[in-house]
Amino acid sequence: MFFSVIIPVYNRPEELRELLSSLSRQTQSNFEVIVVEDGSELKAEDVCVSFQKDLRIQYVFQKNSGQGFARNKGMELAKGDFFILFDSDVVVPDEYCYHVEKAIKERNLDAFGGPDAAAEDFSILQKAMDFAMTSFWTTGGIRGKMKDPAKYQARGFNMGISKEVFEKTKGFLDPNQGEDIEWSIRIKKAGFKLELVQDAFVFHKRKNTLWSFAKQAFSFGRNRINVSRFHPDAIQLVHLLPSLFSVFLISLILSGILGWKLFEAQLLVFSFWVLAVFLSATFKTKSLLAGFVSIVTSILQLSTYGMGFIWELLVKTFKA
């Protein structure tokens, strides 16, 4: 099996260098790399040239059109039997391609999604953000830790599709608003087999500040509503939980300020959740500091996702 690795990049040459370096260390060499520069001012062409001896690599520059359409461009140029999509801020474990090929063959997959993880050398904030994005206590259960792998909706930072899937479904329909989730749903509706491959994880090196992390989570909430424009069934009960958390958090603050009788009960529930997050994050990261910071990132991730969801729902309702 020959893979085509597609990487859209926008103003992140050094970040791309880390990803390409990790790809050059793969235990298998049955892949090509196509980097699609999506209208960047800070170009990564020199970085790509520096890896020409280590990788089969092709660099393409296009006018800025969004990461979804940049991925489409890469897949149009791809020569592989199976396409693998990465965001530029990931690092790939050495046996990634081995695990992917093994899963595709053994499970007869047409497409897959892989989870993200934190490497040991990540900063405290990066580990805390990873925890917030992958934990049972936030939205992690719907991101990469599902009991039924067939229910997984692949994310563009780490997903793969066969050439046949791309040709029949035509790739991404939206440049950057939950476009990966929309395509995952469409792939399954077309009768193809898409599942989570737990061993196909990547180290997701988010370089966010707390502010940009919150803004990103807010956009994720909005994106879920955007996906429902294409698939009305895309919103399920589990996707309402962050919004309920946001409402609960606002209610807790108001109860404390106004002296409502519910305050003590609400505070008890919130304290239990905070303790669970702290213990779980500390155990996972083996760091008390990361455990404390994970409380902050988890509150931000859930509440801002929920507010983004509510905001976009209201916008959609009033536009209708």
N, C-alpha and C positions, 0 to 999 in steps of 0.2 A: 504494500500500500504506500502511495506517495502523497504526502501532505503539502498543502500550500498554506503558509502562515501569513495572515493578512493583518497589518498593523496600521491603523490610522494615527496620524500624529499632528499635533498643532502646537507649535512653539515650545517643544520639549525635547531638544536634541540630547541632552545629558541623561534624561530619563530613559530615552530610547536606547542609549548606549548600554545601560545596565541590562535592559531586556535582551538586546542582541548578544551581549556577552553571555548571558545565561543560555540562550539558544545555541551558542557555539559550543557549549559543554554538554549537549544532549548525548546520551548513550547511543542514540540512533541518528543516522544522517539522511534519512529518507524524506527530506522536506526542502522546500524552497521558501524564501521569505520575500514578501512584497510589502514595501513601506509606501503608504500613500500620504504624502504631505498635503494637508488640507488648507492651502492658502496661508501657510505660516509666514511671518516676517523673520522669525528666528529659525532658519532652515536646518534640516538634519542631513542634508546630502553628504557632507563630509564625513559624518558619523557612519553612514551606510557604506561609503567608499572604503573606509578603514576596516570593514569586515568582509570585504570581497574575497580575501584569501581563506576565510574560515567558514563562510556561508554562501549558498546560492542565493544571492540577494538582488532584488530589483527595486529601484527608487523611482517613484512617480510623483510629480507635482501637479496639483490641480487647483483651480479657483475654489475658495472656501465655500463649501456646500453642506457641512455638517458631517458628523462621524458616520452616520448610517449610510449616506450616499458615498462617502469615502471608502467604506467597506465594500459597497457594491462595485465600485471601480476596481478595487483589488481583486475581487472574485471574478470579474469579467476577464482579467488578465491572467488568472491562475491556470496552472497546468496540472494541478493535482487531482487525485481521485476524491480527496476529502479536504475541506477548507477549515482551518482553525483561526479563530478571531481572538486577538488580544488587544486590550488597551495598552497604551505606552507606559503606564505606571505599574506594570506587574513584572515580577521576576519568576522565571520558570524553573522548577526543580529538574535535576539532571535526567530523571527517568520519566518525564511527562509524556513524551511521544510513545514510549513503550507502553505505559498504562492506557493511553488512549487507544492505540492500535489493538491491544489485548481486549479491551472492553467492546470495541466496535465489532470485532470478529466473534467473540464469545456470545455477545448479546444481540448480534445482528442489528446494530443501531444505524439509523439514517441520520441522526443528529444527536448532540449531547450538550450538556452544560456541566461546568465544573465549579466547585466552590473556591473561596479564597481563604487564606490563612495568614498569620503573622510569623515572620522569621525571627529568630533569636536576636538578631542585631537591629531590630526595629526600635525606634525611640519609644519612650513611655506613651506619648500621645498617639503614635501610630498603633501601638498595641491596644490602647483604649478604644480607638476608633474601629479597629478590627473587631474587637469584642462587641461593640455596639451594633456593628453590621452583621454579626454572625451568631449572636446569642439567642437562646431560647427565651430570655427575658425581654427581648426587644422584637425585631422582626426576623431574626436569624432562622427561625424554623421554616420560613417560606423562602429562604435564600439558599440553603445548601445542606440542611440537616433533616431531610424528609424521610419518613419510613417507607413511603412508596416513591421510588425514583421516577416513575412514569408521570407523576403529578408536577414535576419540576418545570419551571419556565426558565430557560437559559438566559443568562445575562451576557451582554456584548463584551465584557471585559475578559471572558473566558468561555467560549462556546465553539462548537464545531458543527458543520453540516456537509453532507455529501454533495458532490457536483450535481447529481440528479435533483436533489432537493432545491438547490439554487436555481437550476434551469426551469423547474416546474413552478416554483413559487415566486420567482423573480426578485428575491432578496428583500431589502428594507424598503418600506413605503414612506417612512418618515425620517428626517435627518437626525433628530435628537430629542424625542419626547416619549420615552418608553418604547422606542422602536424595536428593541430587542425582545421585550415581552410580547409585543404585538406579533412579531414574526414567529416567535415560539408557538403562540396560540394558532397561528395560521398554518404552520408546519404540521401540527397535530391534526387540525381539521382536514388537512389534505390527505390524511391517512398514513403519514410517516411516523416512524418510531423515534421519539426524542425522550431521553432519560438523563437523570443525574448520574455522573460518574464520579463517585466520591474520591477515588484515587487521583483524579485529574485536577488536582488543586494547584493554585498559583499563590505566590506571595504578593499581596496587593499593597504596594508601597504608597498609600495615600499621603500626599504632601500638603494636606489641608491645614489651615488654622481652625480653631473652634468655630469662628464666624463662617468661613467658607464651607466647613463640614455641615453646619446648620442650614446654610443656603442650599447645599446639595440635597440634603434630606427633604427640605421643603419642595424642591423641584421633583424629587422622586414621588412625593405624595400627589403633586399635580399631574405627573406623568401617568399614574394609574387611572385617573379620570380620562386623560387624553386617549389612552388605549381603548377605553370603553366606547369611543367614537367608532372604532372599527369593529369591536367585539362587545356588545352590551352585556354579555355574560362574564366579562373579565373581572368584574367587581364581585367578590364573595365576602362572606361574613368576616373572615380573618383579616381582610383589608380594612375593615372598619375599626379594628382594635386600636391603632395609633390615634385615630380621631377621638375615640372614647377616652384614651389616656390624656389627650390634650384638654378635653372638657373637664375631666376629673382634676387635673392639675390646676386649672383656672378656678374650679369650684373650691379646691383645697385652700388656695390663696385667699379667695373671697371669704371663705368661712373663718379663716384666721383673723382677717382684718375686721370683719363685721361681728365676730363673736357668735357665729351660728353654732347650734347644738351638735351639728354633724361633724364639727371640726375634729374632735378627739378620735372618733371612729375612722374618719378619713385619714388622719395622721397615722393611725395604727396600721392601716392598710398600706399606705405609702412607705412607712418605715420598714415593713416586712419586705416590700419590693426592693427598696434600697439595700437592705441587708443581703438579700438574695443576690443582687447584682454584685455587690462588693465581694462576697465570699466566692461566687462563681468566677468572677474576673481575677481575683487574687490567686485562686487555685489554677486557673488556666495559664496566667502569665507568670506565676511564681514571683509576684511583686506586689507588695502592699501599696506602693505608690500608684502603680497601674490600676490596682483595684479601686482606689479612691477616684482617680481620673475617669475610670470607666463609668462611675456613677454620673458624672457630668455629661460624658459623651452619650450615654444611654438615654438620659433625660432629653438631651438635645435631639437625638435621633428620632425618638418616638414622638415627642411633642411637635417638632417642626414638620415631620412627615405628615402627622395628623392635621396640622394647620394648613399645609399645602393641599392636602386632600379636600378639606372643607372649603378652602378658598376656590379651588378649581371647580368643585361641585356647584358652589353658588354662582360662579361665573357662567358655567354651562347652563344652569337653570334659568338665569335671568336673560341669557341670550336666546333661549328657546322660544 
